Amino acid sequence: MLSNLKELLTYAEENNCAIPAFNYTSLEVITSVIKAAEDLDYPVILSFAPVHEIFYKIDTIFPIAKMLAQKSKAKICLHYDHGTDLNKVKEAIDMGFTSVMYDGSSLNFEENLANTIEIVKYAKPKNVSVEAELGRIKSYGLEGDGDTTSFYTDPEAAREFVLKSKVDCLAISFGTVHGEYQSEPDLNFPLIKKVREITNNIPIVMHGGSGVSKNDYIRCINSGVRKINYYTYMQREGYKRVSDLIKSNESSYYHDIVLKGKEAFYDEAVKVINTFKNK
C-alpha cells in the first residue's frame, strides 16, 4: 500500500528505528525489496533518482513501481531522490511520488532554503512529503577521497532551515559518503544528536548508507537517524552473485542471471531491514 514518507518517519520515531530507502534501477530490485518488506512486515522506501534514467526512463519504470506498491500489503513510500531541478521535482509530485527530495546542497544557504520552501508549498497540499539536504555528502570517485569535515552540516543553520522550510526530514553531512567506502567511515554521532536537539527532533536522513558497520548503524539510529539510503552495496552484492554464477559455468542462460540478481537483492533487503529494526 502506498504511504508518504511522513507516515513512515512517524513509525520510525515511535519505534526508535530507521526506514531503509532502496534506490531501484530495475524490476528485479523493486520486486525483491517489496517481497522482503512483506515477509518481514516492515515499511520500506523505493527511491528513484534522475541519474538512474540511464537504465530506464522515469515514465517507464515508475508506473511499474507504483502499481506493485499499490498491490503490496506492505507500507511503501515512493520517493524521488536527489532532485535538483525544481520543475522536475514538481513533475515527480504530479506523477504520483509520495515523497520527494529537493537537493539544493550545492547552492548557498539562501537559494537552497528558498527553493525548498517552494517545493514544500507545492507538495504539502498534495499529501507529499519533502526531504531536503543541508551540508553536503561527498561522492567517492567524483570529488576525491579527502577530508569531509568541511562539508558537515552546521546545527544553527539547520535550525533556521527546518523552522523556515517546514520540511519533513533533513539529510545532513556527518561523515558518510556516496558510493563505496575506501576507508573505515568516521561518523560524527554527536553532530546527529545536536542537529536533532536544536531542530525539535527533526528526523535525520543518512545518505551514503551502504558499507557502514552494524554497530555504527545502531549508533546512528539511536542518535536520531530515521531514514537510511542504501544502494551501492546492494548492487555490489548482485554483481558478486552473478559473477560467481558465470565463473561456475553452471548456466549459460541470461534468465539465470536475473534470478541470481533477485536472490541477492532480496537477501540484502532482508539483512538491512533486520538491522534497521534496531531490535
TORDREN-252242 format. One record per residue: residue number from 1; residue in one letter; x, y, z of N, C-alpha, C in turn. Coordinates in pm, whole numbers. Each point is the difference from the previous one (the first is absolute). Layout:
N
NUM; A; X; Y; Z; X; Y; Z; X; Y; Z
...
***
This chain:
279
1; M; 84; -119; 0; -84; 119; 0; 88; 124; 0
2; L; -48; 103; -63; 79; 123; -10; -5; 80; 130
3; S; 114; 50; 40; 9; 86; 118; 93; 116; -33
4; N; -24; 113; 65; 97; 108; -19; 111; -14; 104
5; L; 105; 74; -19; 117; -15; 85; -29; 41; 145
6; K; -82; 101; 17; -29; 47; 135; -61; -110; 85
7; E; -88; -79; -59; -63; -111; 72; 104; -102; 44
8; L; 94; -31; -88; 104; -97; 32; 98; 55; 104
9; L; 26; 129; -9; 90; 63; 98; -62; 1; 139
10; T; -132; 17; 6; -70; -7; 128; 17; -138; 62
11; Y; -14; -102; -83; 20; -138; 45; 143; -18; 53
12; A; 97; 53; -74; 140; -13; 40; 27; 72; 132
13; E; -60; 116; 18; 19; 77; 123; -60; -74; 119
14; E; -117; -54; -19; -68; -69; 109; 71; -129; 41
15; N; 71; -61; -95; 64; -129; 26; 153; 8; 7
16; N; 52; 122; -2; 146; 21; 5; 72; -90; -100
17; C; -42; 12; -125; 58; -81; -106; 22; 90; -122
18; A; 44; -59; -110; 21; 77; -123; -67; -72; -116
19; I; -46; 78; -97; -63; -55; -119; 103; -4; -113
20; P; 21; -117; -61; 96; -7; -110; -59; 58; -128
21; A; 82; 74; -72; -39; 54; -131; 88; -67; -105
22; F; -61; -89; -78; 74; -75; -101; -18; 65; -137
23; N; 108; 46; -59; -9; 53; -136; -14; -115; -98
24; Y; -95; 12; -91; -21; -107; -97; 38; 45; -141
25; T; 65; -92; -69; 38; 24; -140; -54; -110; -90
26; S; -81; -89; 57; -53; -112; -78; -123; -58; 70
27; L; -74; -79; -74; -116; -69; 56; 43; -99; 107
28; E; 119; -59; -17; 48; -98; 97; 15; 60; 139
29; V; 48; 123; 8; 14; 65; 130; -137; 28; 59
30; I; -90; 53; -81; -134; 34; 49; -69; -121; 61
31; T; -6; -110; -74; -71; -119; 48; 69; -63; 121
32; S; 132; 2; 2; 73; -61; 111; -20; 79; 129
33; V; 4; 132; -10; -19; 85; 118; -142; -14; 54
34; I; -98; 1; -89; -139; -14; 44; -22; -134; 68
35; K; 55; -107; -55; -14; -132; 62; 62; -2; 139
36; A; 117; 60; 15; 64; 5; 131; -85; 79; 99
37; A; -56; 112; -44; -85; 82; 86; -123; -79; 45
38; E; -59; -73; -91; -118; -80; 34; 35; -115; 92
39; D; 110; -69; -28; 39; -116; 81; 34; 41; 143
40; L; 58; 118; 16; 41; 46; 133; -98; 99; 62
41; D; -108; 32; -73; -103; 93; 48; 64; 130; 48
42; Y; 73; 64; -91; 73; 121; 35; -11; 101; -114
43; P; -23; 128; 31; -13; 100; -107; 133; 28; -68
44; V; -7; 30; -129; 122; 32; -76; -26; 117; -93
45; I; 110; 55; -50; -5; 109; -98; 63; -48; -129
46; L; -69; 16; -111; 55; -27; -132; 35; 135; -62
47; S; 129; 21; -25; 47; 130; -48; 47; -7; -144
48; F; -32; 106; -73; 50; 13; -137; 63; 137; -15
49; A; 124; 2; -47; 74; 125; -18; 15; 31; -149
50; P; 1; 127; -36; 15; 38; -142; 122; -61; -67
51; V; 109; -18; 75; 122; -57; -60; -21; -143; -46
52; H; -105; -66; 49; -24; -138; -37; -82; -15; -128
53; E; -30; 111; -62; -72; -10; -127; 86; -55; -113
54; I; 129; -22; 25; 82; -67; -100; -41; -147; -14
55; F; -71; -53; 101; -45; -138; -4; -142; -10; -56
56; Y; -92; 75; 59; -137; 8; -47; -49; 143; 20
57; K; -75; 51; -93; -58; 132; 16; -105; -5; 110
58; I; -15; 111; 69; -89; 5; 115; -144; -34; -36
59; D; -43; 44; -119; -139; -27; -38; -21; -143; -46
60; T; 107; -79; -7; -11; -144; -29; -2; -82; 128
61; I; 98; 25; 89; 15; -87; 116; -83; 44; 120
62; F; -25; 131; 15; -77; 43; 117; -142; -56; 1
63; P; -74; 0; -112; -135; -57; 5; -1; -147; 43
64; I; 106; -73; -33; 10; -140; 43; 18; -7; 151
65; A; 91; 83; 52; 21; 3; 145; -127; 40; 73
66; K; -71; 97; -55; -122; 48; 63; -107; -109; 3
67; M; -17; -70; -112; -100; -107; -6; 30; -110; 102
68; L; 127; -42; 6; 37; -108; 93; -10; 46; 145
69; A; 32; 126; 26; -12; 52; 136; -146; 5; 43
70; Q; -87; 42; -89; -143; 8; 30; -58; -139; 31
71; K; 50; -101; -67; -50; -137; 20; 58; -67; 124
72; S; 109; 54; 51; 70; -63; 111; -74; 17; 132
73; K; 16; -97; 88; -57; 12; 134; 93; 76; 94
74; A; 123; 25; -44; 95; 77; 79; -19; 149; -25
75; K; 40; 82; 97; -5; 145; -19; 124; 44; -77
76; I; -24; 64; -114; 110; 36; -88; -11; 146; -41
77; C; 108; 72; 21; 10; 139; -44; 75; 4; -133
78; L; -52; 75; -95; 65; 18; -130; 68; 137; 0
79; H; 131; -2; 4; 79; 120; 26; 81; 42; -122
80; Y; -6; 128; -31; 81; 59; -108; 125; 55; 64
81; D; 115; -56; -33; 124; 25; 73; 90; 100; -73
82; H; 64; 87; 75; 99; 94; -53; -50; 81; -120
83; G; -117; 55; 13; -50; 89; -105; 62; 138; 14
84; T; 64; 46; -106; 65; 131; 4; -71; 103; -88
85; D; -89; -46; -85; -74; 86; -91; -141; 19; 57
86; L; -36; 122; 34; -130; 26; 62; -116; -52; -83
87; N; 5; 21; -131; -109; -44; -87; -10; -151; -3
88; K; 115; -68; 0; 0; -147; -2; -54; -56; 131
89; V; 31; 66; 110; -52; -45; 129; -152; 15; 2
90; K; -49; 110; -52; -145; 21; -7; -66; -102; -92
91; E; 65; -34; -109; -53; -102; -91; -8; -135; 72
92; A; 100; -30; 83; -1; -125; 75; -119; -4; 97
93; I; -26; 112; 63; -116; 9; 90; -128; -27; -77
94; D; -13; 59; -117; -120; -17; -81; -12; -141; -57
95; M; 114; -70; -16; -1; -138; -50; -55; -98; 102
96; G; 9; 36; 129; -51; -90; 102; 102; -43; 104
97; F; 121; 57; -4; 94; -28; 108; -61; 49; 131
98; T; 18; -78; 108; -58; 38; 128; 99; 78; 88
99; S; 121; 15; -50; 103; 75; 70; 103; 47; -101
100; V; 58; 118; 24; 104; 51; -88; 114; 58; 83
101; M; 120; -8; -56; 113; 69; 59; 42; 112; -94
102; Y; -4; 122; 51; 61; 109; -75; 142; 14; 52
103; D; 98; -16; -87; 140; 5; 38; 63; 131; -46
104; G; 3; 97; 91; 63; 128; -29; 133; 14; 72
105; S; 62; -112; 31; 122; 3; 81; 118; 65; -69
106; S; -4; 10; -132; 110; 64; -73; -19; 152; -9
107; L; -116; 48; 47; -31; 143; -5; 37; 67; 132
108; N; -3; 133; 2; 20; 68; 128; -126; -17; 86
109; F; 11; 31; 127; -108; -23; 95; -130; 65; -44
110; E; 6; 125; -42; -121; 75; -34; -72; -62; -119
111; E; 76; -40; -104; -62; -60; -118; -60; -137; 32
112; N; 74; -79; 77; -48; -131; 40; -131; 13; 78
113; L; -2; 91; 95; -119; 21; 81; -117; 48; -83
114; A; 20; 98; -86; -109; 55; -83; -59; -107; -91
115; N; 85; -79; -62; -48; -105; -90; -73; -110; 76
116; T; 53; -33; 117; -65; -103; 82; -138; 46; 44
117; I; -12; 125; 41; -131; 55; 39; -98; -9; -117
118; E; 46; 28; -119; -86; -8; -119; -52; -142; -21
119; I; 88; -98; 18; -40; -140; -17; -96; -43; 111
120; V; 27; 42; 122; -89; -35; 112; -141; 55; -24
121; K; -9; 123; -47; -130; 61; -26; -74; -72; -113
122; Y; 74; -55; -93; -62; -74; -111; -41; -141; 43
123; A; 81; -61; 86; -20; -140; 36; -104; -23; 108
124; K; 2; 81; 104; -84; -29; 117; -150; -8; -31
125; P; -57; 89; -84; -143; -13; -31; -34; -131; -72
126; K; 101; -65; -56; -21; -126; -72; 36; -120; 87
127; N; 22; 25; 131; 34; -106; 96; 131; -70; -37
128; V; 95; 76; -51; 131; -52; -37; 104; 54; 99
129; S; 82; -88; 53; 103; 39; 97; 121; 59; -72
130; V; 76; 79; 75; 118; 66; -59; 123; -20; 89
131; E; 107; -44; -64; 132; -11; 63; 91; 105; -64
132; A; 88; 57; 80; 99; 95; -51; 137; -41; 52
133; E; 104; 65; -55; 136; -29; 43; 71; 130; 35
134; L; 67; -3; 114; 79; 115; 44; 138; -50; 40
135; G; 105; 68; -46; 132; -60; 3; 10; -79; -129
136; R; 108; -71; -21; 10; -75; -126; 70; -132; 22
137; I; -58; -105; -57; 58; -134; 8; 85; -22; -125
138; K; 127; -26; 19; 90; -18; -112; -25; -133; -70
139; S; 50; -12; -123; -10; -123; -78; 140; -48; -36
140; Y; 35; -119; 43; 129; -56; -36; 9; -17; -151
141; G; 116; 25; -55; 20; -14; -143; -33; 126; -77
142; L; -72; 93; 65; -39; 124; -66; 66; 121; 65
143; E; 21; -8; 132; 54; 115; 73; 125; -35; 80
144; G; 58; -116; -28; 120; -38; 73; -32; -67; 133
145; D; 106; -39; 70; -16; -79; 122; 40; 77; 126
146; G; 8; 131; -8; 53; 80; 110; -98; 21; 114
147; D; 36; 92; 86; -75; 32; 121; -141; 50; -33
148; T; -99; -45; 79; -139; 40; -23; -51; 101; 101
149; T; 80; 33; 100; -51; 83; 109; -41; 140; -45
150; S; 62; 50; -106; -37; 134; -48; -141; 2; -59
151; F; -55; -118; -29; -134; -10; -57; -106; -23; 109
152; Y; 42; -16; 125; -94; -34; 107; -112; 105; 12
153; T; -115; -47; 39; -115; 87; 21; 19; 83; 127
154; D; -30; 128; -10; 7; 89; 115; -132; -4; 75
155; P; -2; -38; 128; -126; -13; 75; -83; 128; 3
156; E; 64; 115; 17; -76; 126; 5; -68; 28; -134
157; A; 72; -29; -109; -60; 16; -133; -116; -97; -17
158; A; 16; -121; 54; -106; -101; -9; -126; 46; 72
159; R; 17; 62; 116; -117; 49; 75; -79; 102; -82
160; E; 70; 95; -58; -67; 101; -82; -65; -63; -123
161; F; 71; -92; -63; -48; -63; -121; -128; -79; 25
162; V; 1; -81; 104; -117; -83; 33; -119; 86; 40
163; L; 25; 103; 82; -106; 88; 46; -69; 71; -116
164; K; 78; 50; -94; -55; 79; -110; -54; -84; -114
165; S; 61; -114; -25; -42; -82; -116; -116; -93; 32
166; K; -7; -46; 125; -104; -94; 43; 12; -135; -72
167; V; 123; -43; -25; 21; -131; -61; -34; -111; 99
168; D; -22; -120; -52; -35; -114; 84; 123; -70; 56
169; C; 112; 11; -68; 124; -61; 47; 117; 70; -66
170; L; 118; -20; 58; 117; 72; -48; 118; -94; -16
171; A; 57; -2; -119; 124; -73; -23; 116; 90; 42
172; I; 86; -53; 85; 112; 80; 48; 132; -71; -32
173; S; 106; 78; 1; 134; -52; -22; 69; -18; 134
174; F; 37; -126; 30; 66; -28; 128; 109; -106; -16
175; G; 49; -18; -123; 112; -92; -20; -23; -111; -99
176; T; -123; -15; -48; -26; -102; -101; 35; 53; -139
177; V; 12; -91; -96; 25; 38; -139; -87; -86; -90
178; H; -32; 55; -118; -67; -81; -101; 101; -95; -64
179; G; -46; -119; -32; 88; -95; -68; 69; -95; 96
180; E; 103; -66; -49; 69; -104; 76; 109; 63; 87
181; Y; -2; -33; 128; 99; 56; 92; 140; -52; -31
182; Q; 96; 92; -2; 140; -37; -22; 75; -14; 131
183; S; -62; 40; 108; 59; -13; 134; -115; -12; 99
184; E; 33; -33; 124; -103; -17; 103; -74; 132; 23
185; P; -135; -2; -8; -75; 125; 22; 26; 57; 139
186; D; 17; 130; 7; 21; 69; 127; -120; 93; 20
187; L; -97; -47; 75; -128; 69; 11; -7; 86; 127
188; N; -57; 118; -15; -11; 95; 110; -138; -15; 65
189; F; -10; -93; 95; -128; -27; 65; -51; 118; 85
190; P; 88; 71; 70; -49; 117; 76; -65; 105; -89
191; L; 46; 10; -126; -59; 98; -91; -145; -36; -31
192; I; -26; -129; -19; -139; -44; -24; -87; 42; 118
193; K; 47; -29; 120; -77; 33; 120; -21; 150; 14
194; K; 103; 77; -32; -9; 145; 13; -103; 57; -98
195; V; 2; -47; -125; -98; 48; -98; -141; -38; 43
196; R; -16; -120; 51; -131; -43; 51; -46; 92; 112
197; E; 87; 23; 93; -34; 80; 119; -39; 142; -39
198; I; 71; 58; -94; -19; 141; -33; -115; 22; -98
199; T; -52; -109; -59; -110; 10; -98; -129; -64; 51
200; N; -9; -19; 129; -119; -62; 58; -21; -141; -57
201; N; 111; -75; -9; -1; -141; -40; -48; -25; -144
202; I; 49; 80; -93; -29; -27; -141; 58; -139; -34
203; P; -74; -85; -71; 57; -129; -42; 122; 22; -90
204; I; 109; -64; 32; 125; 16; -74; 12; -109; -106
205; V; 48; 40; -118; 20; -93; -111; 149; -23; -19
206; M; 35; -126; -18; 139; -40; -21; 19; -40; -145
207; H; 72; 83; -75; 38; -36; -137; 135; -70; 5
208; G; 31; -75; -106; 123; -79; 4; -11; -108; 105
209; G; -117; -63; 7; -28; -95; 109; 57; -138; -18
210; S; 43; -36; -122; 60; -132; -19; 138; -6; 63
211; G; 43; -120; 39; 138; -20; 41; 34; 43; 141
212; V; -100; 32; 79; 21; 40; 140; -15; -124; 88
213; S; 76; -10; 104; -7; -117; 88; -134; -5; 72
214; K; -39; -119; 43; -126; -15; 73; 0; 84; 126
215; N; 112; 3; 69; 9; 79; 123; -21; 148; -28
216; D; 57; 49; -110; -16; 142; -34; -143; 31; -45
217; Y; -63; -95; -71; -142; 20; -34; -82; 21; 127
218; I; 22; -87; 99; -77; 8; 124; 28; 131; 72
219; R; 125; 43; 2; 34; 128; 65; -66; 117; -73
220; C; -5; -7; -134; -67; 105; -77; -149; 5; 33
221; I; -62; -117; 4; -143; -6; 29; -29; 51; 141
222; N; 79; -43; 96; -19; 46; 138; 29; 148; 16
223; S; 73; 58; -95; 29; 144; 3; -109; 83; -68
224; G; -89; -66; -77; -111; 72; -62; -15; -15; -150
225; V; 79; -87; -62; -17; -26; -144; -124; -86; -19
226; R; -87; 43; -90; -128; -69; -20; -20; -52; -144
227; K; 85; 42; -91; -4; -48; -138; 145; -22; -45
228; I; 26; -117; -57; 135; -32; -46; -5; -46; -145
229; N; 74; 70; -85; 5; -35; -142; 98; -115; -22
230; Y; -42; -97; -81; 82; -120; -22; -6; -39; -147
231; Y; 114; 10; -67; 4; -34; -143; 128; -73; -41
232; T; 113; 62; 24; 127; -49; -54; 29; -145; 37
233; Y; -13; -34; 127; 39; -134; 43; -104; -105; -39
234; M; -122; 39; -23; -98; -94; -54; 36; -36; -144
235; Q; 36; 102; -78; 40; -25; -139; 130; -80; -5
236; R; 89; 27; 91; 127; -73; 4; -24; -148; 30
237; E; -92; -29; 91; -32; -139; 33; -65; -70; -119
238; G; -87; 72; -71; -59; -58; -120; 106; -37; -102
239; Y; 97; 88; -19; 109; -26; -95; 81; -122; 43
240; K; 28; -11; 129; 79; -112; 51; -71; -133; -24
241; R; -129; -3; 29; -74; -126; -19; -3; -40; -147
242; V; -23; 97; -88; -4; -28; -143; 138; -43; -50
243; S; 103; 67; 47; 137; -32; -38; 36; -142; 41
244; D; -38; -38; 121; 26; -136; 48; -72; -103; -85
245; L; -122; 31; -41; -77; -92; -84; 69; -20; -135
246; I; 45; 109; -59; 66; -8; -130; 129; -81; 10
247; K; 78; 24; 105; 126; -72; 18; -22; -149; 24
248; S; -115; -34; 56; -28; -140; 32; -34; -83; -123
249; N; -36; 67; -110; -42; -68; -124; -122; -91; 21
250; E; -79; 32; 102; -120; -81; 27; -114; 33; -94
251; S; 6; 116; -64; -107; 40; -91; 57; 86; -112
252; S; -68; -4; -113; 37; 87; -112; -121; 83; -45
253; Y; -96; 20; 93; -123; 70; -33; -12; 131; 80
254; Y; -44; 103; -70; -15; 131; 64; -103; -3; 111
255; H; -108; -79; -18; -104; 2; 103; 51; -50; 135
256; D; 103; -83; 0; 59; -43; 127; 77; 114; 67
257; I; 55; 89; -81; 65; 119; 54; -103; 88; 71
258; V; -116; 15; -63; -108; 80; 59; -43; -58; 134
259; L; -17; -132; 4; -41; -65; 124; 105; 15; 110
260; K; 126; -10; -39; 107; 14; 99; 5; 143; 53
261; G; -23; 97; -88; -5; 139; 44; -114; 23; 98
262; K; -118; -53; -31; -115; 16; 89; 28; -62; 137
263; E; 64; -114; -1; 34; -67; 126; 92; 89; 84
264; A; 98; 61; -64; 94; 87; 71; -71; 124; 55
265; F; -85; 62; -81; -70; 121; 43; -93; -30; 117
266; Y; -68; -113; -6; -91; -38; 109; 79; -23; 129
267; D; 109; -75; -9; 80; -28; 119; 55; 127; 62
268; E; 46; 95; -84; 52; 126; 52; -111; 81; 67
269; A; -119; 2; -62; -112; 74; 58; -40; -57; 136
270; V; -1; -132; 11; -33; -65; 127; 104; 34; 105
271; K; 127; -7; -36; 108; 32; 94; -11; 144; 49
272; V; -23; 91; -92; -10; 141; 34; -119; 28; 90
273; I; -116; -53; -36; -120; 21; 81; 21; -52; 142
274; N; 55; -119; 11; 22; -59; 133; 95; 85; 84
275; T; 95; 64; -64; 92; 89; 72; -69; 130; 40
276; F; -72; 59; -93; -62; 131; 25; -117; -7; 97
277; K; -54; -121; 22; -105; -17; 100; 48; 42; 139
278; N; 130; -19; 24; 60; 39; 128; -65; -75; 115
279; K; -20; -128; -19; -62; -83; 104; 103; -97; 60
***
